[in-house]
Amino acid sequence: MNRIKILSFITFFLFSASAVAQEGVAVVNDVFKPLPGGNVKMEGYFDDDIIRVQENWAKGVMPYDDVIEFFRSGRSKFALGEMPGKSIRTNSLLWRYTRDPQLKALTKGVVYSLMATARDNGSISCTPVADQPGEHDGDIWERKYVLLGLSQYYLDVEKDPLVLEAMEKEAHSVMDQVGPAPKKSITELGWSSTNIESSSILEPFMRLYFITGKKEYLDFATYIIESGGCKGSNIFDQVYDGVPMHEVGAPYPKAYEMTSIWEGLVEYYRATGDPRWLRCIKNFFEEVKDNEISIIGNGGSDIYWPKLMGEGWSNTAVEQSNPDVKRMMETCVGVTWIKFCSQYLRLTGDPAAVDCIEKYVYNGLLGAMRPDGKGFSYVNLLNGPKVTNSGWGLVIDGLPVTCCNLSGPTGLAYIPYVAVMQGGEGPVVNLYNRGVYKSRTPDGRYVSLGIDTEFPKEGDVKIAVFPSGEGKFCIKLHIPSWSKTTSVKVNGTELKDVRCGSYLDIVRDWKAGDEIRIGFDMKARIIQAREGRNPAGKDFQALQWGPLVLARDENIDPAYSEPVKIVASEEGVVDVTRVNPTLPRTRIQFMVPTTGGQIPMVDYSSVDCWEGKHVQTWLPVK
């Protein structure tokens, strides 16, 4: 595609939030784009949790002054300087959705307070200039999050030239210190055994390239990739060659940091168009999806790499029911995974990416959040003590502030970013949450979609279509892979060839008031465990209803961990009975037939284990 066509495509999608910005030109165009900020307004299911996090965490207990002080007075442990950047990133994404003026003012104050800590060489760093770049203190990782936070603010909140200037000074401070000899090699900087975390600064350098068009940032990104991503391995070569994820970058196959690098690799591929990187990106997606992601949408455990405390790739898809698992599924991993899936979806249009996003946000992400929104679990378990605050971070005035407390809100703020998107032929519906979504037709007309539904509590969805003028365009509907038989009607006429795990393209001359009705297949189905390192792990069953994974909750079921055998048809379908929830915060509850009688089960995300209770998601078979 020539430059003129590329620029025309970019101009049509002026509202792209973070992939292609004003000055840099992408060689590869995205298939889908996020809707502009303010064009998504959800109600109910997701919106309630997003607002709770905004009010009680972002505008509530988050100790901004304390974490910025690390840049003035130093830090007590490595990498604490990630915290302000993470907070700014979250708040910018939240404001992009809510347009809350108090949040905007608060965030601008945090941005300016952080920029005011800049050192003589332009770096915003917890490490004194004489000691830069810090070799084992996480200095480069911290500066990555400074750049990510400031760039999110610049792209989504306000294109403040002072913010861009601060980003460029920060980037130059890194480039002045890191690179080929006599500078410090990026694979020699970091706290881990392979220093993989420092190479994740790839993503913000690519953002700067697209914002400014300056080749020096692309050149530094090339240096990072040519360095192999970590010490002792070339993780790009390994993923290209199909090495299993739990072996990539050994002995530190840290899921969070590695996925963060791949977010940057997507941006690098957009800029270069080298098919090698597309294969790398696709291999990473498929390998993680098939071998690392659990039934609640997150990955990583302590089976293969116990020293990584449940945060490393460990063939988690197979090992998730292994009774030897003590820690698994760091919230930072899950949030970074759905952010990568968003990048992959925008790049390829692959509906499997939506399946992955949906699985995590409905189950693992909401399941990791405190009921009041004032924090997120560090890791999650499927069986036992579901949530824990123990992990990297510190306690500030009695409040645990961890990397995952800061990542969880980002995950929630990302939901409006992908719920409905813009395709080249019209709107693309990925997640079915009640609300109003404003998109465009290929000829530039506006079209609003009004989604009326109680999904996922119910399987019926109604979409009212209101284009500004008549004309032909396409509405793409994601048909989830779990919905084996889905009914779709337009103005009462049923459509054919509706396939699960795909997009349904509805192309017609749409008129104001046209209506789409969808009926999803909300059956409860058995999931059989697989045998991993411990053969005892295969003697478990789990249950999923629609997109929701169900679990036994000790809060309502004292016998929550006792062995049972669920009664199911030959096809694995279970005849569950919907009942009123026992607890007010439970979203959905069923009575489930077993050979020993009925047992109560609720959606995994509703199980509140913050006061010491337990969950049983993989049920031991009687």
Phi, psi and omega in degrees: 000133183279172186299322182295316179295320179299313182295326177296319180296317180295318180298322179298324179254061183301336189268014176304130191275320186212002182271300181241116183259198197290320191258320181286148180247128179275140173281328180247126179269146176287150175281319178238155176232151171293150173291157179299152174304138181088353182265005177235125174224103181267163176226152171078238198314292181284320185301319180303316182287322178298314181293323179298317178292319179300312186285319190264338177252296186296317179261004185248263193270349184302121184273076185301313183300321182295319184282333174288332180299335176304328183281344178262316190249356183095172185236155183274343177209166186298147167070007179298339179290000174288340195293315178298318180298319177298319181295317179296319178300311179301310184297324179294318178292321177297316180295324177305326181271309190272334184057036181284118185294326178294320178295320180298315180295318178299314184294320178299321177297320178294318179301312183290327176295321179292316180297331181291348178271002184305139181271177187301330181269011179088353182284141167257098193212146173282345184267127178304149184306319182297337182256005181276152348285136181302133186276324185230009186258002180081021185303312182292321176301316180295317180292332173302314182287332171301312181294320179295317180295312181295322180290325177296318177298314182297319184281325189252337186249303186203126178279069184279121181298332177291326177292316178298319178299317179296321178298314182294322176295319177298315180298318180293326177297325177290312183294331178292336188250336188240134179154196177299155179308141014273007177286172177281133176289139182295334180277003174252007184242123177150172183266341185272171183294335180246357179058031184297331188296329184293328181290348179288355173291356176307315185299307181295332175293324176291324175299316179297324178298314182289330178287318188256335186076010183277123186295336181300328180285322175294321179297320179292323175298320177299318177302316180301312183293319180293340176282348173094354175090338178194169179279131175094347180211156167253100188291335178291317176298319182296314180291322176302321182275359176083023176296136178305144187300325183288356176251350183287126178070021179302145010265030180222063179281064187285118190296316183299306184295320182294317180295324177298322177297320182290333171301316178293326180295324176300315179297322179295321178296321177302323184279334187249327181073011181289118184298340176302319183286330175295319177297320178299317181294315180294318179299317179299313180301310184293318181296314180293313181303315188276329190243349185237340188269129181277182182292341177261007168096005180241171183217169180100139176203184183255017184282309181278326184229076185300331180292344179272004169057041177081011185249007182249154174301130185214037182053045192296329180300325179276319189275358189298335178262003180297120182293350177281348180294128178248330177219142179197157166064068174299136180301324177301325179293311183299316181293317179293326177298313181289333174293318175297317179300324176297315177300314182296320178297314180297323183286318191247336187072018183286117182295340177299332178294324178292320176305318181292317179297312181301316182301317183283315187292323180285335187243286186293318184290306179296330179288342179270348186276139170298145181304330180270359179080006184266042177143167180227149176299145178290309173229165178237150170243151174274331177231133175105217178285097191304320187238156176205145174264358183283128181160190185295136178146205178202169178255126180243114181051044177084354182259120173294123177240106183239170176302325185281327172302330181271334180278324183306311178300328175298319178300315178297317181294340180280342183301312178296339181293334185239350188304307172230134183235177180254122172257170180295338182252357181146193183289153180234116182264116181256315181240139188256082178245138179306137180159187179238133186229125185252120184234195180224156172267167180300333180268012171094000178284153176279149172217129177254137174248121175258110182262123180242114184193160168252014178305139007267009177289335176228162184259001183264135180227134174240129179239117176266131186252127181227086175278154176273079184108155183276157178157163184274134170201176186248136166249121179263130178246126174284125176256108187298152182292335181283341182271094189293325177229112183243132178261131176230126178235142173243117183051039176090349181265123183283138180267153180258172175059043174269113186245136178291151180070032182212178169260139171259118179268120177248104182253123181194174172277095184282140177236155179302129180096353174301150187227134173252133174239132183237137174236109180275155182274088187268058176269154172271130183230142178287141170243122180269136178290156177254158181272125178247220183295326177255115182304335180295343181290345182276348184270050180221153173230151173231168185225135178232135177241114188058230178273356189265125172279133181262160182207159171271137189242117181300335179300333181237355189220091181301335181267026191305331187255003182288146178296141177217167171232113181289138178274123182220159175286174178299334179274001179085012179273136183247132182274082182274158179243123178287133179227164177292136180300140177290322183252146185295333182273354180285131182283318184206142183220144180228158163258129188245129181284132172231169179295343179255011180118182183280141174233147177278139174223146181233170176294139183307321186296336183275346185290118183263104179251019184285347179248022172103357178283176187233165179233152174226104182262313170273114185271126177296134185278130181284000000 
